[in-house]
């Protein structure tokens, strides 16, 4: 348990120290923000700082820091290190610059930001990446809650149309349409802070339940510094992709511009962007600790957690809340696993609308022009919602972290052009480049389908001898390209 508290302390101290270094490096000032200068009453609306923080937290979180962290716990308490240091040195930096660069460019979506600092080709790549990722996120966060609602109703004797997953999927998509279409302060600004508080209370309740139950002991990192995954899945780079939202997530870069359009002052960025990421890291740390402490470990492997996760993400979260908080936990779990993904799903579609609006220069002031974008987006979501859920989720994971990698390179170039310390973004950008490339080679849904092999018993033998060196070389190549680009620009100057 000591290592858990050390990581928790590092996260909190990291917000006040390294987070301030990042903030000072950017240099927020008193210029007029887009929320004030544009203020269209739809997407550009001034919100108070406390509300910005809670909405940002809920937008970037969903079930990411909960279920992703629990899946990450399959590798054992070593996941604490990635959540802690990933949040401070990668995720916090990523989210801060995604939000603040948007704020400095009239609330532009992240694809447009990447185009400004990385060129037109990368702008087009990011446009496609962003829209695909956002539609997948919105769809995943519609299908999951629809299935859980049906399960709850069926368990309580409800039959007929109300117990149909298809019906609830369309109901959720209809809500997404409304939330995506109307002004940001009508639903998101009023209700989401409440759900943000519930997300925090849920994590505190889980932590309290673990600490007060003598049957649960959070294992120490130094006593379990090995791969505890029952399937033998490599820590590098699968754990770094799996945890995602609890450490760094490209999805966050698509959400940060929403709040960048609602800030009254640039000086709110430290709390709203870096602070929300640290808060999410703390939530992920607690849920990873739950996965490591509540379930049985057999032969040094997380076999009990593996069995719990086989029942599905909603069932696993329900089980943790029930064991740590009892009846209150069940109520919070139901709120969390239904409301949290839905609230991230609708902002995903909203971000997709704004990305397409920026892309095709479609003014969003009129209802008709918003409809032109909203209807096809939700139609695409409805189509993807009927595909295999597990396949959509797996491709989302890699797309998500690849987008984070690109955003960090854009932040690096911005800092170079501003003659500021670009290494705070270059180091995590290089690291995530290696992670993304290695995963693409090893993952079964990517090149791993051709490069890995199976044993007679059906176990996967990952081709790490090939993937690890290629991942490192790819990251080194991008670093060299970046440094050469900076050298050329310096010479021209």
C-alpha positions as CSV (number, residue, x, y, z in Angstrom):
1,X,0.0,0.0,0.0
2,X,3.0,2.3,0.5
3,X,3.8,2.4,-3.2
4,X,0.2,3.4,-3.9
5,X,0.4,6.4,-1.6
6,X,3.8,7.4,-3.0
7,X,2.3,7.5,-6.5
8,X,-0.7,9.4,-5.3
9,X,1.6,12.0,-3.6
10,X,3.7,12.3,-6.8
11,X,0.6,13.0,-8.8
12,X,-0.6,15.7,-6.5
13,X,2.8,17.3,-6.1
14,X,3.3,17.0,-9.9
15,X,0.3,19.2,-10.5
16,X,1.7,22.0,-8.4
17,X,5.3,21.7,-9.7
18,X,5.7,20.2,-13.1
19,X,2.2,21.4,-14.1
20,X,3.3,24.9,-13.2
21,X,6.5,24.5,-15.2
22,X,4.4,23.6,-18.3
23,X,2.1,26.5,-17.6
24,X,4.9,29.0,-17.2
25,X,6.6,27.6,-20.4
26,X,3.5,28.3,-22.4
27,X,3.1,31.7,-20.8
28,X,-0.6,32.5,-20.4
29,X,-1.5,36.3,-20.5
30,X,-4.4,38.6,-20.3
31,X,-5.4,38.7,-24.0
32,X,-9.1,38.4,-24.9
33,X,-10.2,34.8,-25.2
34,X,-12.4,33.3,-28.0
35,X,-15.2,32.9,-25.5
36,X,-15.3,36.7,-25.1
37,X,-14.3,37.9,-28.6
38,X,-16.6,35.4,-30.5
39,X,-19.3,34.4,-28.0
40,X,-21.9,33.0,-30.4
41,X,-24.0,31.5,-27.7
42,X,-23.7,28.0,-29.1
43,X,-20.1,26.8,-28.9
44,X,-18.4,29.9,-27.6
45,X,-19.9,30.6,-24.2
46,X,-18.1,31.9,-21.1
47,X,-18.3,29.4,-18.2
48,X,-17.0,29.7,-14.6
49,X,-13.7,28.0,-13.9
50,X,-15.1,25.3,-11.5
51,X,-17.6,24.3,-14.2
52,X,-14.9,24.2,-16.9
53,X,-12.9,21.9,-14.8
54,X,-15.7,19.4,-14.0
55,X,-17.0,19.4,-17.6
56,X,-13.5,18.9,-18.9
57,X,-12.9,16.0,-16.5
58,X,-16.1,14.3,-17.5
59,X,-15.5,14.9,-21.2
60,X,-12.1,13.3,-21.2
61,X,-12.9,10.6,-18.7
62,X,-16.0,8.5,-19.4
63,X,-15.1,5.0,-18.5
64,X,-11.5,5.4,-19.6
65,X,-9.8,5.9,-16.2
66,X,-12.0,3.2,-14.7
67,X,-12.1,0.2,-17.1
68,X,-8.8,1.0,-18.8
69,X,-7.1,1.1,-15.4
70,X,-8.7,-2.2,-14.3
71,X,-7.5,-3.8,-17.5
72,X,-4.1,-2.3,-16.9
73,X,-4.0,-3.9,-13.4
74,X,-3.8,-7.3,-15.2
75,X,0.0,-6.5,-15.5
76,X,0.2,-5.9,-11.7
77,X,1.1,-2.8,-9.7
78,X,3.7,-1.9,-12.2
79,X,0.7,-0.1,-13.9
80,X,0.9,2.5,-11.1
81,X,4.2,3.8,-12.6
82,X,2.7,4.4,-16.0
83,X,-0.4,6.1,-14.6
84,X,1.7,8.3,-12.4
85,X,4.5,9.4,-14.6
86,X,2.5,9.1,-17.8
87,X,0.0,11.6,-16.4
88,X,2.5,14.1,-15.2
89,X,5.0,14.1,-18.1
90,X,2.8,13.0,-21.0
91,X,-0.9,13.2,-20.5
92,X,-0.9,16.6,-18.6
93,X,1.4,18.1,-21.2
94,X,-0.7,16.8,-24.1
95,X,-4.0,18.0,-22.7
96,X,-2.6,21.4,-21.7
97,X,-1.2,22.2,-25.1
98,X,-4.2,20.7,-26.9
99,X,-6.4,23.1,-25.0
100,X,-4.2,26.2,-24.9
101,X,-3.1,26.0,-28.6
102,X,-6.8,25.8,-29.5
103,X,-7.5,28.8,-27.3
104,X,-4.7,30.8,-29.0
105,X,-6.2,30.0,-32.4
106,X,-9.8,31.0,-31.9
107,X,-10.9,27.7,-30.4
108,X,-9.8,25.7,-33.5
109,X,-10.2,21.9,-33.5
110,X,-7.1,19.8,-32.9
111,X,-6.8,18.8,-36.6
112,X,-6.5,22.5,-37.6
113,X,-4.0,23.1,-34.8
114,X,-1.8,20.3,-36.1
115,X,-2.0,21.7,-39.6
116,X,-0.8,25.1,-38.4
117,X,2.3,23.7,-36.8
118,X,3.0,20.5,-38.8
119,X,1.8,21.5,-42.3
120,X,-1.1,20.8,-44.6
121,X,-0.5,17.1,-45.1
122,X,-0.7,16.4,-41.4
123,X,-3.8,18.6,-41.1
124,X,-5.6,16.4,-43.6
125,X,-4.3,13.2,-41.8
126,X,-5.5,14.6,-38.5
127,X,-8.9,15.6,-39.9
128,X,-9.6,12.0,-40.9
129,X,-8.0,10.5,-37.8
130,X,-10.0,12.9,-35.5
131,X,-13.4,12.3,-37.1
132,X,-12.9,8.5,-37.3
133,X,-11.8,8.4,-33.7
134,X,-14.6,10.6,-32.5
135,X,-17.3,8.6,-34.3
136,X,-15.9,5.4,-32.9
137,X,-15.8,6.8,-29.3
138,X,-19.4,8.1,-29.6
139,X,-20.5,4.8,-30.9
140,X,-18.7,2.7,-28.3
141,X,-20.1,4.9,-25.6
142,X,-23.6,4.3,-26.9
143,X,-23.5,0.6,-27.4
144,X,-22.1,-0.1,-23.9
145,X,-24.7,1.8,-21.9
146,X,-27.5,0.4,-24.1
147,X,-26.4,-3.1,-23.3
148,X,-26.2,-2.4,-19.5
149,X,-29.6,-0.8,-19.4
150,X,-31.1,-3.8,-21.1
151,X,-29.4,-6.2,-18.6
152,X,-30.7,-4.2,-15.6
153,X,-34.2,-4.1,-17.0
154,X,-34.2,-7.8,-17.8
155,X,-32.9,-8.7,-14.4
156,X,-35.8,-6.8,-12.9
157,X,-38.4,-8.6,-15.0
158,X,-38.9,-6.0,-17.7
159,X,-39.6,-7.5,-21.1
160,X,-40.7,-6.2,-24.5
161,X,-39.5,-3.1,-26.3
162,X,-37.9,-1.6,-23.2
163,X,-35.7,-4.7,-22.9
164,X,-34.4,-4.3,-26.4
165,X,-30.8,-3.2,-26.9
166,X,-31.7,-1.8,-30.3
167,X,-34.4,0.5,-28.8
168,X,-32.0,1.9,-26.2
169,X,-29.2,2.3,-28.8
170,X,-31.6,4.6,-30.8
171,X,-32.7,6.4,-27.7
172,X,-29.1,7.2,-26.8
173,X,-28.3,8.2,-30.3
174,X,-31.3,10.5,-30.3
175,X,-30.0,12.1,-27.1
176,X,-26.6,12.5,-28.8
177,X,-28.3,14.3,-31.7
178,X,-29.9,16.8,-29.3
179,X,-26.8,17.4,-27.2
180,X,-24.6,17.7,-30.3
181,X,-27.0,20.2,-31.9
182,X,-27.9,22.7,-29.2
183,X,-25.9,25.3,-27.3
184,X,-23.1,23.8,-25.1
185,X,-24.5,25.5,-21.9
186,X,-28.0,24.1,-22.2
187,X,-27.2,20.5,-21.2
188,X,-23.5,20.0,-20.9
189,X,-22.9,23.2,-18.9
190,X,-25.7,22.5,-16.5
191,X,-25.8,18.8,-15.9
192,X,-22.3,17.5,-16.5
193,X,-20.7,19.1,-13.5
194,X,-23.0,17.0,-11.4
195,X,-21.8,13.8,-13.1
196,X,-18.2,15.0,-12.8
197,X,-18.7,15.2,-9.0
198,X,-20.2,11.7,-9.0
199,X,-17.2,10.4,-10.9
200,X,-14.9,11.8,-8.2
201,X,-17.1,10.5,-5.3
202,X,-17.3,7.1,-6.9
203,X,-13.4,6.9,-6.9
204,X,-13.2,8.1,-3.3
205,X,-15.7,5.5,-2.2
206,X,-13.8,2.7,-3.9
207,X,-10.6,3.9,-2.2
208,X,-12.3,4.1,1.2
209,X,-13.7,0.6,0.7
210,X,-10.3,-0.8,0.0
211,X,-8.5,0.9,2.9
212,X,-11.2,-0.1,5.5
213,X,-11.5,-3.8,4.5
214,X,-8.6,-5.9,6.0
215,X,-9.2,-8.5,3.3
216,X,-7.9,-6.1,0.6
217,X,-4.2,-5.2,0.4
218,X,-2.8,-3.1,-2.4
219,X,0.4,-4.9,-3.5
220,X,3.7,-3.1,-3.5
221,X,5.5,-2.3,-6.8
222,X,8.9,-3.5,-5.6
223,X,7.5,-6.9,-4.4
224,X,5.7,-7.5,-7.7
225,X,7.9,-5.9,-10.3
226,X,7.2,-8.4,-13.0
227,X,4.6,-9.1,-15.7
228,X,1.5,-10.5,-13.9
229,X,-0.7,-10.8,-17.0
230,X,-2.2,-14.3,-17.1
231,X,-1.9,-14.5,-20.9
232,X,1.7,-13.3,-20.9
233,X,0.9,-10.3,-22.9
234,X,3.9,-8.0,-23.0
235,X,3.9,-4.9,-20.8
236,X,5.5,-2.9,-23.7
237,X,3.5,-1.6,-25.4
238,X,0.2,-3.2,-24.6
239,X,-0.1,-1.8,-21.1
240,X,0.6,1.7,-22.4
241,X,-2.2,1.4,-25.0
242,X,-4.7,-0.3,-22.7
243,X,-4.6,2.2,-19.9
244,X,-4.8,5.2,-22.3
245,X,-7.1,7.7,-20.6
246,X,-5.6,7.2,-17.2
247,X,-2.2,8.3,-18.5
248,X,-2.4,9.9,-21.9
249,X,-5.1,9.8,-24.6
250,X,-5.5,11.4,-28.0
251,X,-9.2,11.6,-27.5
252,X,-8.6,14.3,-24.9
253,X,-7.1,16.5,-27.6
254,X,-10.4,16.4,-29.4
255,X,-12.3,17.4,-26.3
256,X,-10.0,20.2,-24.9
257,X,-11.1,22.7,-27.7
258,X,-14.6,22.5,-26.3
259,X,-13.5,24.1,-23.1
260,X,-11.0,26.3,-24.9
261,X,-14.0,28.0,-26.4
262,X,-15.5,28.7,-23.0
263,X,-12.6,30.1,-21.0
264,X,-12.7,33.7,-19.7
265,X,-9.0,33.8,-19.1
266,X,-5.9,32.0,-20.3
267,X,-4.8,31.6,-16.7
268,X,-7.5,29.0,-16.2
269,X,-5.7,26.6,-18.4
270,X,-3.5,25.1,-15.6
271,X,-6.5,23.9,-13.6
272,X,-8.8,23.1,-16.5
273,X,-6.5,21.1,-18.7
274,X,-3.5,20.0,-16.7
275,X,-5.5,19.7,-13.5
276,X,-8.3,17.7,-15.0
277,X,-5.7,15.2,-16.4
278,X,-4.1,14.8,-13.0
279,X,-7.5,14.3,-11.4
280,X,-8.2,11.6,-14.0
281,X,-4.8,10.0,-13.3
282,X,-5.8,9.8,-9.6
283,X,-9.1,8.2,-10.4
284,X,-7.2,5.7,-12.7
285,X,-4.7,5.0,-9.9
286,X,-7.5,4.1,-7.5
287,X,-9.3,1.8,-9.9
288,X,-6.0,0.1,-10.8
289,X,-5.4,-0.4,-7.1
290,X,-8.9,-2.0,-6.8
291,X,-8.0,-4.4,-9.6
292,X,-4.7,-5.3,-8.0
293,X,-6.1,-5.7,-4.4
294,X,-9.6,-7.2,-4.6
295,X,-9.0,-10.2,-6.8
296,X,-7.1,-13.4,-6.3
297,X,-3.5,-13.8,-7.5
298,X,-2.4,-17.3,-8.5
299,X,1.2,-18.2,-9.1
300,X,2.1,-14.5,-9.4
301,X,-0.6,-13.9,-12.1
302,X,-3.8,-11.8,-11.9
303,X,-6.1,-14.7,-12.5
304,X,-9.0,-13.4,-10.4
305,X,-9.1,-10.1,-12.1
306,X,-8.9,-11.8,-15.5
307,X,-12.0,-13.8,-14.6
308,X,-13.9,-10.7,-13.4
309,X,-13.1,-8.8,-16.7
310,X,-14.4,-11.7,-18.8
311,X,-17.9,-10.8,-17.6
312,X,-17.6,-7.5,-19.4
313,X,-16.6,-3.9,-18.4
314,X,-20.0,-3.0,-16.9
315,X,-20.1,-6.2,-14.8
316,X,-16.5,-5.8,-13.6
317,X,-17.1,-2.2,-12.5
318,X,-20.4,-3.2,-10.8
319,X,-18.5,-6.0,-8.9
320,X,-15.8,-3.6,-7.6
321,X,-18.4,-1.1,-6.4
322,X,-20.5,-3.8,-4.7
323,X,-17.4,-5.2,-2.9
324,X,-16.1,-1.8,-1.8
325,X,-19.2,0.2,-1.1
326,X,-22.2,-2.2,-0.9
327,X,-25.6,-0.8,-1.8
328,X,-24.4,2.7,-2.2
329,X,-21.7,1.5,-4.5
330,X,-24.2,-0.3,-6.7
331,X,-26.2,2.9,-7.1
332,X,-23.0,4.8,-8.0
333,X,-21.8,2.1,-10.3
334,X,-25.1,2.2,-12.2
335,X,-24.8,6.0,-12.5
336,X,-21.2,5.7,-13.5
337,X,-21.3,3.0,-16.1
338,X,-24.4,4.5,-17.7
339,X,-24.0,8.2,-17.4
340,X,-20.2,8.6,-17.7
341,X,-19.9,6.9,-21.2
342,X,-23.0,8.7,-22.5
343,X,-21.6,12.1,-21.4
344,X,-18.3,11.4,-23.2
345,X,-20.1,10.0,-26.2
346,X,-22.2,13.1,-26.9
347,X,-19.2,15.4,-26.6
348,X,-17.4,13.1,-29.0
349,X,-20.0,13.7,-31.6
350,X,-20.1,17.4,-30.8
351,X,-16.3,17.6,-31.3
352,X,-16.7,15.7,-34.6
353,X,-19.3,18.3,-35.7
354,X,-16.9,21.1,-34.9
355,X,-14.0,19.4,-36.6
356,X,-16.0,19.0,-39.8
357,X,-17.2,22.5,-39.5
358,X,-13.6,23.8,-39.3
359,X,-12.6,21.5,-42.2
360,X,-15.3,22.6,-44.6
361,X,-15.7,26.1,-43.3
362,X,-19.3,25.7,-42.4
363,X,-20.6,28.4,-40.0
364,X,-22.4,26.8,-37.1
365,X,-24.6,29.8,-36.1
366,X,-27.6,28.6,-38.0
367,X,-29.7,25.5,-37.2
368,X,-29.8,24.3,-40.8
369,X,-26.0,24.3,-41.2
370,X,-25.6,22.3,-37.9
371,X,-28.1,19.8,-39.2
372,X,-26.1,19.3,-42.4
373,X,-23.3,17.9,-40.3
374,X,-25.2,16.3,-37.4
375,X,-27.4,14.1,-39.4
376,X,-24.6,12.2,-41.4
377,X,-22.5,11.9,-38.2
378,X,-25.2,10.3,-36.2
379,X,-26.1,8.1,-39.2
380,X,-22.5,6.9,-39.3
381,X,-22.7,6.2,-35.6
382,X,-25.8,4.2,-36.0
383,X,-24.1,2.1,-38.7
384,X,-21.0,1.4,-36.6
385,X,-23.1,0.7,-33.6
386,X,-24.2,-2.5,-35.3
387,X,-20.7,-3.8,-36.0
388,X,-18.7,-6.0,-33.7
389,X,-18.1,-4.0,-30.5
390,X,-14.8,-5.6,-29.6
391,X,-13.3,-4.9,-33.1
392,X,-14.4,-1.2,-33.0
393,X,-12.8,-0.9,-29.5
394,X,-9.5,-2.5,-30.5
395,X,-9.0,-0.1,-33.5
396,X,-10.1,2.8,-31.3
397,X,-7.2,2.1,-28.9
398,X,-4.4,2.3,-31.4
399,X,-6.0,5.3,-33.2
400,X,-6.3,7.0,-29.9
401,X,-2.6,6.9,-28.9
402,X,-1.4,7.6,-32.4
403,X,-3.4,10.8,-32.3
404,X,-1.8,11.7,-29.0
405,X,1.6,11.2,-30.5
406,X,0.9,13.6,-33.4
407,X,-0.5,16.3,-31.0
408,X,2.7,16.2,-28.9
409,X,4.8,16.7,-32.0
410,X,2.6,19.7,-32.9
411,X,3.1,21.1,-29.4
412,X,6.9,20.5,-29.8
413,X,6.9,22.6,-33.0
414,X,4.9,25.3,-31.5
415,X,7.3,25.6,-28.6
416,X,10.3,25.7,-31.0
417,X,8.7,28.5,-33.0
418,X,8.1,30.4,-29.9
419,X,11.7,29.9,-28.8
420,X,10.6,28.0,-25.6
421,X,11.7,24.8,-24.0
422,X,10.3,22.3,-26.6
423,X,11.8,19.2,-24.8
424,X,8.9,19.1,-22.4
425,X,6.8,18.0,-25.4
426,X,9.5,16.3,-27.5
427,X,10.4,13.7,-24.9
428,X,6.8,12.3,-24.5
429,X,6.2,12.7,-28.2
430,X,9.2,10.4,-28.9
431,X,8.1,8.0,-26.3
432,X,4.5,7.7,-27.6
433,X,5.9,7.3,-31.1
434,X,7.7,4.2,-30.0
435,X,4.6,2.9,-28.1
436,X,2.3,3.5,-31.1
437,X,4.6,1.9,-33.6
438,X,5.4,-1.1,-31.4
439,X,1.8,-1.8,-30.7
440,X,0.9,-1.6,-34.4
441,X,3.4,-4.3,-35.2
442,X,2.5,-6.6,-32.2
443,X,-1.3,-6.2,-31.9
444,X,-3.4,-9.1,-33.3
445,X,-5.8,-6.6,-35.0
446,X,-2.8,-5.0,-36.8
447,X,0.4,-6.6,-38.1
448,X,0.5,-9.0,-35.3
449,X,-2.0,-11.1,-37.1
450,X,0.8,-11.9,-39.6
451,X,4.0,-11.6,-37.5
452,X,3.0,-13.4,-34.2
453,X,2.5,-17.1,-33.9
454,X,0.5,-19.6,-31.8
455,X,1.7,-22.5,-29.7
456,X,0.0,-25.9,-29.8
457,X,-1.9,-24.9,-26.7
458,X,-3.2,-21.7,-28.4
459,X,-1.0,-19.2,-26.5
460,X,0.3,-16.2,-28.5
461,X,4.0,-15.8,-29.1
462,X,4.6,-12.1,-29.7
463,X,7.3,-11.2,-32.2
464,X,9.0,-8.7,-29.8
465,X,12.4,-9.3,-31.4
466,X,11.2,-7.5,-34.5
467,X,8.7,-5.1,-33.0
468,X,10.8,-3.6,-30.2
469,X,13.8,-2.5,-32.4
470,X,11.4,-1.2,-35.1
471,X,9.5,0.8,-32.6
472,X,12.6,2.4,-31.2
473,X,14.0,3.2,-34.7
474,X,10.6,4.7,-35.7
475,X,10.7,7.0,-32.7
476,X,14.3,7.9,-33.3
477,X,13.5,8.7,-37.0
478,X,10.7,11.1,-36.0
479,X,13.0,12.8,-33.5
480,X,15.7,13.2,-36.2
481,X,13.1,14.7,-38.6
482,X,11.9,17.1,-36.0
483,X,15.5,18.2,-35.1
484,X,16.4,18.6,-38.7
485,X,13.3,20.7,-39.3
486,X,14.2,23.0,-36.4
487,X,17.7,23.3,-37.7
488,X,16.5,24.3,-41.1
489,X,14.2,26.9,-39.7
490,X,17.0,28.3,-37.5
491,X,19.3,28.6,-40.5
492,X,16.6,30.5,-42.5
493,X,16.2,32.9,-39.7
